Amino acid sequence: MRVLLIGDSCTDVYVYGDVKRLNPEAPVPILEPKREDSTKGMAWNVFDNLKAFGLSVFMLTNEEKIIKTRYIHEKSNQQILRVDNEPEIKPLPYEPPFIEDRSAYHKPPHVVPPKEWYDVMVISDYNKGYVTQEKLFELVEWFEGPVFIDSKKTNLPADAYIKVNELEYEKMAYCNYENLIITRGGEGAEYKGDLYPAEKVKVFDVVGAGDTFLAALTYGYLKYGTIEEAIPLANKAAAVAVSHRGTYVLTEEDVKKILH
């Protein structure tokens, strides 16, 4: 099964340390860094989790490097500060249909196989500039097949499966989308008025859980053929993600447990 993934990506940096005193100049904690981790985030996290389910993924994303640095009290896992370094992002430079010449499949680095090559398209849009409003609608119209969208934008194509969280749902310009999946944190996910309960786990970190949900939702749809059967699988995958610190990518063992 093949996926075309388009979206904004970043590097997530986690600086863990101890806090033993407050700044005498202001009531803020002073973090003493102990260690640093970095992982690929946003659309890259979706990519890695799609791959974890065994899917073949072709990805289009920004070349400019977005870096999100989180400073965290290691013992409590409490985030103290986040610093985002966001350069200007150049929009997706391709126009659908991208390329029609099948002989060009293996030409590097920016050749996109034709839409017939894919079973589904996934758009992970953090609204950083890579996917413009106009391009979002163009992509859905061009692809014709099933499209899954997770976007920070408020005006979205109605002909797609749209995944939003509760806060994003409240900001949407239009809420009567036929295929709207609303994630509701510890409660689960809602689709067409039905609530699909979340797995009950101890939550360590919610960073990237939406990306994991999106990847698992896509896989579940491809595997079972319906959103109703895909959502419980996505809930299981998101529960695994929030059970770990930082941006988490599902392991082979995780996937086996989720599927069984």
ChimeraX attribute file (.defattr): number of C-alpha atoms within 10 A of each C-alpha:
attribute: neighborCount
match mode: 1-to-1
recipient: residues
	/A:1	13
	/A:2	16
	/A:3	24
	/A:4	23
	/A:5	22
	/A:6	26
	/A:7	26
	/A:8	27
	/A:9	27
	/A:10	23
	/A:11	19
	/A:12	22
	/A:13	22
	/A:14	21
	/A:15	21
	/A:16	22
	/A:17	19
	/A:18	16
	/A:19	15
	/A:20	9
	/A:21	12
	/A:22	12
	/A:23	10
	/A:24	9
	/A:25	6
	/A:26	7
	/A:27	9
	/A:28	11
	/A:29	15
	/A:30	16
	/A:31	21
	/A:32	16
	/A:33	15
	/A:34	11
	/A:35	10
	/A:36	14
	/A:37	13
	/A:38	15
	/A:39	15
	/A:40	19
	/A:41	26
	/A:42	22
	/A:43	28
	/A:44	23
	/A:45	27
	/A:46	29
	/A:47	28
	/A:48	22
	/A:49	25
	/A:50	26
	/A:51	17
	/A:52	19
	/A:53	20
	/A:54	14
	/A:55	18
	/A:56	15
	/A:57	19
	/A:58	15
	/A:59	18
	/A:60	22
	/A:61	19
	/A:62	21
	/A:63	13
	/A:64	15
	/A:65	15
	/A:66	20
	/A:67	19
	/A:68	17
	/A:69	19
	/A:70	20
	/A:71	21
	/A:72	23
	/A:73	22
	/A:74	17
	/A:75	10
	/A:76	9
	/A:77	15
	/A:78	13
	/A:79	15
	/A:80	15
	/A:81	12
	/A:82	14
	/A:83	11
	/A:84	13
	/A:85	13
	/A:86	13
	/A:87	11
	/A:88	12
	/A:89	16
	/A:90	15
	/A:91	15
	/A:92	18
	/A:93	11
	/A:94	13
	/A:95	11
	/A:96	15
	/A:97	14
	/A:98	15
	/A:99	15
	/A:100	13
	/A:101	11
	/A:102	11
	/A:103	8
	/A:104	13
	/A:105	14
	/A:106	11
	/A:107	9
	/A:108	8
	/A:109	6
	/A:110	13
	/A:111	15
	/A:112	24
	/A:113	20
	/A:114	18
	/A:115	20
	/A:116	10
	/A:117	13
	/A:118	18
	/A:119	14
	/A:120	23
	/A:121	25
	/A:122	26
	/A:123	25
	/A:124	27
	/A:125	22
	/A:126	17
	/A:127	14
	/A:128	19
	/A:129	16
	/A:130	25
	/A:131	26
	/A:132	16
	/A:133	15
	/A:134	8
	/A:135	16
	/A:136	20
	/A:137	17
	/A:138	15
	/A:139	19
	/A:140	22
	/A:141	15
	/A:142	13
	/A:143	18
	/A:144	14
	/A:145	15
	/A:146	17
	/A:147	23
	/A:148	22
	/A:149	23
	/A:150	23
	/A:151	21
	/A:152	18
	/A:153	16
	/A:154	14
	/A:155	15
	/A:156	21
	/A:157	17
	/A:158	16
	/A:159	17
	/A:160	22
	/A:161	19
	/A:162	21
	/A:163	24
	/A:164	21
	/A:165	18
	/A:166	12
	/A:167	11
	/A:168	16
	/A:169	18
	/A:170	12
	/A:171	13
	/A:172	15
	/A:173	11
	/A:174	12
	/A:175	14
	/A:176	10
	/A:177	15
	/A:178	13
	/A:179	16
	/A:180	20
	/A:181	23
	/A:182	21
	/A:183	25
	/A:184	17
	/A:185	17
	/A:186	14
	/A:187	14
	/A:188	21
	/A:189	25
	/A:190	19
	/A:191	17
	/A:192	13
	/A:193	10
	/A:194	9
	/A:195	16
	/A:196	17
	/A:197	17
	/A:198	22
	/A:199	16
	/A:200	11
	/A:201	12
	/A:202	11
	/A:203	14
	/A:204	15
	/A:205	18
	/A:206	18
	/A:207	18
	/A:208	22
	/A:209	26
	/A:210	25
	/A:211	27
	/A:212	31
	/A:213	27
	/A:214	29
	/A:215	28
	/A:216	29
	/A:217	28
	/A:218	28
	/A:219	24
	/A:220	22
	/A:221	19
	/A:222	19
	/A:223	12
	/A:224	11
	/A:225	12
	/A:226	12
	/A:227	19
	/A:228	17
	/A:229	14
	/A:230	20
	/A:231	28
	/A:232	22
	/A:233	24
	/A:234	28
	/A:235	29
	/A:236	24
	/A:237	29
	/A:238	28
	/A:239	25
	/A:240	24
	/A:241	27
	/A:242	22
	/A:243	16
	/A:244	16
	/A:245	14
	/A:246	23
	/A:247	25
	/A:248	25
	/A:249	26
	/A:250	21
	/A:251	14
	/A:252	12
	/A:253	9
	/A:254	16
	/A:255	19
	/A:256	10
	/A:257	12
	/A:258	18
	/A:259	11
	/A:260	6
